Amino acid sequence: MKAPKAQSASFGERALWTFLMITLVAPFLAALIIFLSSVISGLVGRGPASLLALDQAGQLAWAAQKAGEAYLWSAIPAGICGAIMAGIVYFQGTAHWLVGASLGAIVVSVLAVLAGGQMQQHLSPMAFIGAICGVGMIAILRRTRIIF
């Protein structure tokens, strides 16, 4: 007896998985980027004075704290990006990597401006990290065959 042929997922199922993956994985990617860049900055002697004034153990703790803060803050932009991307996937079945990059950078930038304060002062790196996470999420969604 032959095994039943696997059916392709509908656009609605792909949209749901797109939303779930982006809202859960994108904040982790952002936190990972923040952690690694903070650790490397401390090792090469660059970065803010609050990082450079610490010893190596303190720098690692500082990097972990900033990564945790980034993970928590990026949950809202990831949810917004996930919802928009899910709508795109629902109607088209796929998304281009440039859409992911643009969407990540735009949503993070708008929310950083609305938050003000220190977030607004770090707008360029935050937009860059948002774009990198958007491209990474498109790559992950393609690799897992959620989108094609």
C-alpha positions as a Python dict, from the first residue, in 0.01 Angstrom:
ca = {
    (1, 'M'): (0, 0, 0),
    (2, 'K'): (133, 345, -92),
    (3, 'A'): (182, 618, 161),
    (4, 'P'): (-63, 905, 121),
    (5, 'K'): (73, 1205, -68),
    (6, 'A'): (147, 1505, 151),
    (7, 'Q'): (-81, 1799, 86),
    (8, 'S'): (50, 2149, 52),
    (9, 'A'): (-41, 2394, 326),
    (10, 'S'): (-300, 2658, 246),
    (11, 'F'): (-208, 3026, 240),
    (12, 'G'): (-396, 3068, 568),
    (13, 'E'): (-183, 2805, 740),
    (14, 'R'): (131, 2959, 596),
    (15, 'A'): (20, 3301, 723),
    (16, 'L'): (-42, 3164, 1073),
    (17, 'W'): (301, 2999, 1090),
    (18, 'T'): (460, 3313, 949),
    (19, 'F'): (303, 3521, 1227),
    (20, 'L'): (403, 3273, 1497),
    (21, 'M'): (761, 3234, 1374),
    (22, 'I'): (822, 3607, 1341),
    (23, 'T'): (674, 3696, 1680),
    (24, 'L'): (874, 3425, 1856),
    (25, 'V'): (1206, 3412, 1669),
    (26, 'A'): (1268, 3774, 1559),
    (27, 'P'): (1309, 3908, 1917),
    (28, 'F'): (1559, 3629, 1983),
    (29, 'L'): (1758, 3724, 1673),
    (30, 'A'): (1760, 4090, 1779),
    (31, 'A'): (1876, 3999, 2130),
    (32, 'L'): (2147, 3773, 1989),
    (33, 'I'): (2276, 4052, 1765),
    (34, 'I'): (2278, 4297, 2058),
    (35, 'F'): (2456, 4048, 2283),
    (36, 'L'): (2726, 3959, 2029),
    (37, 'S'): (2788, 4319, 1927),
    (38, 'S'): (2812, 4426, 2292),
    (39, 'V'): (3058, 4149, 2378),
    (40, 'I'): (3272, 4225, 2073),
    (41, 'S'): (3262, 4599, 2148),
    (42, 'G'): (3386, 4532, 2499),
    (43, 'L'): (3665, 4306, 2375),
    (44, 'V'): (3800, 4559, 2125),
    (45, 'G'): (3764, 4856, 2361),
    (46, 'R'): (3484, 5038, 2181),
    (47, 'G'): (3137, 5129, 2294),
    (48, 'P'): (2971, 5340, 2560),
    (49, 'A'): (3156, 5447, 2872),
    (50, 'S'): (2922, 5237, 3088),
    (51, 'L'): (3053, 4927, 2907),
    (52, 'L'): (3420, 5021, 2891),
    (53, 'A'): (3441, 5102, 3264),
    (54, 'L'): (3372, 4737, 3353),
    (55, 'D'): (3599, 4434, 3372),
    (56, 'Q'): (3535, 4139, 3137),
    (57, 'A'): (3284, 3970, 3367),
    (58, 'G'): (3102, 4299, 3411),
    (59, 'Q'): (3102, 4355, 3036),
    (60, 'L'): (2947, 4013, 2982),
    (61, 'A'): (2677, 4090, 3240),
    (62, 'W'): (2617, 4431, 3078),
    (63, 'A'): (2582, 4265, 2737),
    (64, 'A'): (2339, 4008, 2877),
    (65, 'Q'): (2130, 4280, 3039),
    (66, 'K'): (2112, 4481, 2716),
    (67, 'A'): (2022, 4164, 2521),
    (68, 'G'): (1740, 4091, 2765),
    (69, 'E'): (1609, 4445, 2735),
    (70, 'A'): (1627, 4420, 2356),
    (71, 'Y'): (1434, 4091, 2364),
    (72, 'L'): (1156, 4244, 2570),
    (73, 'W'): (1134, 4568, 2373),
    (74, 'S'): (1137, 4398, 2032),
    (75, 'A'): (833, 4181, 2110),
    (76, 'I'): (593, 4457, 2004),
    (77, 'P'): (768, 4542, 1673),
    (78, 'A'): (794, 4169, 1600),
    (79, 'G'): (422, 4126, 1660),
    (80, 'I'): (340, 4413, 1426),
    (81, 'C'): (580, 4285, 1160),
    (82, 'G'): (442, 3934, 1203),
    (83, 'A'): (86, 4052, 1150),
    (84, 'I'): (176, 4253, 839),
    (85, 'M'): (387, 3971, 697),
    (86, 'A'): (110, 3720, 770),
    (87, 'G'): (-127, 3936, 564),
    (88, 'I'): (121, 3945, 278),
    (89, 'V'): (171, 3568, 292),
    (90, 'Y'): (-204, 3510, 315),
    (91, 'F'): (-265, 3692, -13),
    (92, 'Q'): (55, 3605, -202),
    (93, 'G'): (186, 3285, -44),
    (94, 'T'): (538, 3426, -25),
    (95, 'A'): (739, 3740, 45),
    (96, 'H'): (1060, 3881, -98),
    (97, 'W'): (1360, 3933, 129),
    (98, 'L'): (1347, 4306, 59),
    (99, 'V'): (995, 4318, 205),
    (100, 'G'): (1126, 4159, 525),
    (101, 'A'): (1418, 4402, 547),
    (102, 'S'): (1204, 4707, 478),
    (103, 'L'): (927, 4603, 711),
    (104, 'G'): (1168, 4531, 996),
    (105, 'A'): (1350, 4862, 958),
    (106, 'I'): (1035, 5073, 917),
    (107, 'V'): (840, 4926, 1210),
    (108, 'V'): (1138, 4941, 1448),
    (109, 'S'): (1215, 5298, 1341),
    (110, 'V'): (859, 5420, 1389),
    (111, 'L'): (831, 5260, 1732),
    (112, 'A'): (1172, 5392, 1837),
    (113, 'V'): (1070, 5746, 1740),
    (114, 'L'): (742, 5708, 1927),
    (115, 'A'): (925, 5574, 2235),
    (116, 'G'): (1165, 5869, 2231),
    (117, 'G'): (1454, 5906, 2472),
    (118, 'Q'): (1744, 5668, 2431),
    (119, 'M'): (1559, 5464, 2171),
    (120, 'Q'): (1536, 5766, 1944),
    (121, 'Q'): (1909, 5834, 1987),
    (122, 'H'): (1993, 5484, 1859),
    (123, 'L'): (1762, 5491, 1558),
    (124, 'S'): (2014, 5393, 1290),
    (125, 'P'): (2152, 5081, 1462),
    (126, 'M'): (1801, 4976, 1561),
    (127, 'A'): (1678, 5009, 1203),
    (128, 'F'): (1977, 4809, 1083),
    (129, 'I'): (1911, 4532, 1336),
    (130, 'G'): (1541, 4534, 1239),
    (131, 'A'): (1635, 4493, 872),
    (132, 'I'): (1881, 4212, 949),
    (133, 'C'): (1614, 4033, 1154),
    (134, 'G'): (1364, 4077, 869),
    (135, 'V'): (1602, 3922, 617),
    (136, 'G'): (1686, 3646, 864),
    (137, 'M'): (1319, 3568, 921),
    (138, 'I'): (1249, 3545, 547),
    (139, 'A'): (1545, 3307, 516),
    (140, 'I'): (1418, 3095, 806),
    (141, 'L'): (1064, 3088, 666),
    (142, 'R'): (1196, 2979, 326),
    (143, 'R'): (1428, 2718, 476),
    (144, 'T'): (1144, 2565, 677),
    (145, 'R'): (925, 2577, 364),
    (146, 'I'): (659, 2787, 529),
    (147, 'I'): (684, 3029, 239),
    (148, 'F'): (822, 2961, -106),
}
